[in-house]
């Protein structure tokens, strides 16, 4: 089985849709996905993800299953450096969250007071449960950290969603802390992350990420990736976003 997790195109958050650039990105993405044999499409209920998916679906004459749990991960926390203001849990300063060793551990990252106050672990479990239920419907049943290949197959599933929830899905599939993914990776708009099953013994499957944040469909058309979700590579770069 192959899972393709797609981040939405360059967003216009004010109207929950895409910028002009985002629509171009979505069109180039549609050309890429149209060349694949996809068993099923799944999409977040949020506008920017649905709009991104729309061009692919229109080109193929297909529909997508809308999944509420694929919406952007929502479990705001009170970040230590900004006091009472609530913030998304994947936007912390490294000098703050990296001092807590538990954030690097897949079994303990959600146990800190900050995460518990924001019910982050509970929201994470909700996404993981829904993902596992979906995979079970396609023949792969979770058994602890691995999956039982009840009906082994080579199906490709495409998920149109968002960076925060994408990292939660990868965290669950790969058995690593989402904090390392939220803060150590960046999936550009319309990027494609590919995760495939490995069945080295009959009936036992695990997931391996073969590509992360691939934007080759943009480079193919001379379209530079959007800077969305990134911060300045060097603090002196005035043309790039800072905290």
PEWO-V807785 format. One record per run of one state. SS is the DSSP state (@ for helix, = for strand, . for the rest). FROM is the first residue (numbers start at 1). LEN is the number of residues. If there is no record, write none. Layout:
ss=SS from=FROM len=LEN
ss=SS from=FROM len=LEN
This chain:
ss=. from=1 len=1
ss== from=2 len=6
ss=. from=8 len=3
ss== from=11 len=2
ss=. from=13 len=4
ss== from=17 len=2
ss=. from=19 len=1
ss=@ from=20 len=14
ss=. from=34 len=6
ss== from=40 len=4
ss=. from=44 len=3
ss=@ from=47 len=14
ss=. from=61 len=4
ss== from=65 len=2
ss=. from=67 len=1
ss=@ from=68 len=3
ss=. from=71 len=6
ss== from=77 len=2
ss=. from=79 len=1
ss=@ from=80 len=3
ss=. from=83 len=3
ss== from=86 len=2
ss=. from=88 len=6
ss=@ from=94 len=4
ss=. from=98 len=3
ss=@ from=101 len=4
ss=. from=105 len=4
ss=@ from=109 len=3
ss=. from=112 len=1
ss=@ from=113 len=5
ss=. from=118 len=2
ss=@ from=120 len=18
ss=. from=138 len=2
ss== from=140 len=4
ss=. from=144 len=2
ss== from=146 len=4
ss=. from=150 len=6
ss== from=156 len=6
ss=. from=162 len=1
ss=@ from=163 len=12
ss=. from=175 len=3
ss=@ from=178 len=7
ss=. from=185 len=7
ss== from=192 len=10
ss=. from=202 len=2
ss== from=204 len=11
ss=. from=215 len=1
ss=@ from=216 len=4
ss=. from=220 len=24
